[in-house]
Amino acid sequence: MESNGPAKSPPPRGPERNTAALLYQAYLRLAEGIDARAPRGDERARPAHAAVFINMEHDGIRLTRLAEKARMTPQAMGELVDGLESWGYLLRVPDPSDRRAKLIVFTDKGHEALRAAFDAVEDVEARLLDLLGAKDLERLQQALIQVATDF
């Protein structure tokens, strides 16, 4: 069929349909939900400090590895670690495999904060399950894993 006018292009995708913007908005809502459920901790802590807690390893981690896992520069990660260390959440200890290197480990206060954060995350996960149902939540998680690992 012939058209009598110029071809119409589809309307631009606004922020409400832009995948990156949707992911960011969802992240903000989830972070707000976690923050609202977490016990009031140190008011100096910022969302960026989550990169430390999320990427720590059970037996400690070197700063360079922590920065690599968080996809941050060692300098930026060092600032976060310095703050958390000065507030009593982290400690730098000699690395048993190389005494010249330091491992970053949680203090008791840091472990308490981590447990509180896990509890808040579990509460938000339960809300997501109620909202989406098990099947859609599983699909969402699988899609996010694919984006995070393969994109």
N, C-alpha and C positions, 0 to 999 in steps of 0.2 A: 504494500500500500504506500502511495506517494504522500509526502508531507508538503504542505504549502508554506511552511515557515522554517526558520532556523531550528535546528535540533536543540531540544532543551536538555541541559545537563542536570544531573540529579542535584538536589539541594545539598549544600555543604553539611558535613556532619558537625553538629554543634557539640559543645562540651558534654552535654548529657548523653551522647552516644559515642564519644571518643573512648576507646578501651583504656588508654593510659589514664585519662581523667577519671573514669569510673573506678579503676583500681585504686587510684589515689584517694578518691572520696570514700571508698570502702575501707581503705587502710585508716583514714582519719576516724571514721566511725568506730572501727574495732579498737583503735588505740584509745579513744575516748571511753569506750566501754570497759576496757582493761583498767585504765587509770581511775575510773569512777569506782571500781570494785576493789582496787588495791588499797591496803591500809595506808594511811597518810604516812609517808616516809620523809625523806630529806627533800625539802622544798627546792634545794639547789639542783636536784637531778632534772635532766632534760630528756626528751624522747631519744636524743642521740645516744644517751647512755645505754639504751636497750641493746645497741650493737655489741657492747661488751658482754652483757649478760647472755645474750642469745648465742654468742660464738665462743664462750669459755669452754674449756675442756676439764673433765673431772679431776685430773691430776695436775692441773695447771697448764699454762700455755705461754710461749714466748710472745713478746709484743709483735714481732714481725709476722708471725703466724696468725695472731689474732687480727691484725690489720688486713692481712691477705684474705682471711675468711669473711671479714666484714666488707671487703672491697673498698677499703679506705687506705689512705697513706699512713705509714707508720707515725708520722708527725701528728696527724689528726687523732689517731687512736691513742697515741701517747698522752695527748691533752686530756682525753676522756679518762684514761687509766689514772693519770696524775690526780684528777679531781676525785675519783672514786677511792683512790688510796688515801688521800688526805682526809676524806670523810669517814674512813674506817671500814670500807667495804672490801677493799682489796689489799693485798700485800705482795711485795716482790721478794722472792726467796731464791737462793742459788739453785741452779738447775743441776740435779745429781749427775746428769750425763756430761755436763760441761760447766764446771764451777765458775767459769768466767761469765757465763750467760745467766740470765735471770728468768724465772718463771713467775707468772702472775697467777695468784691463787686467791680464792675467796677467804675472807675472815669469817668468824661466826656471824657477825652482823651481815656480811654479804650473803651467806647461806640463808639467813632468815629472810632477807629481801628477795632472794631467788625463790624460796618456797612461797612467799606471799604473791609474787608475780605469777608463779605456776597456778596457784589457786584462782587468781583473777582470770587467767587465760582459760582455765577449765570452765569457769562460769560463762565466759563469752562463747566458748565452744558449745556449751549446752544450749545457749540462746540461739546460736546458729542452727543447731540440730532441730530445735523447735520451729524455727522460721522456715528452713529449707526442706527438712526431712532428711533421712539418712542417705537416700539415693542421690539427691541433688547435692548434698554436702560432699559426698564422696566424689561426684563428678567435678565439683568446683575445686576440691583439693587436688585431684589428678590434673586438671587443666592448669592450675597454678604451678604445680611441680613441673609440668612440661614447659611452661613459659620460663620458669626460673632456671631450668637446666639446659634447655635446647634453643632458646631464643638468642 
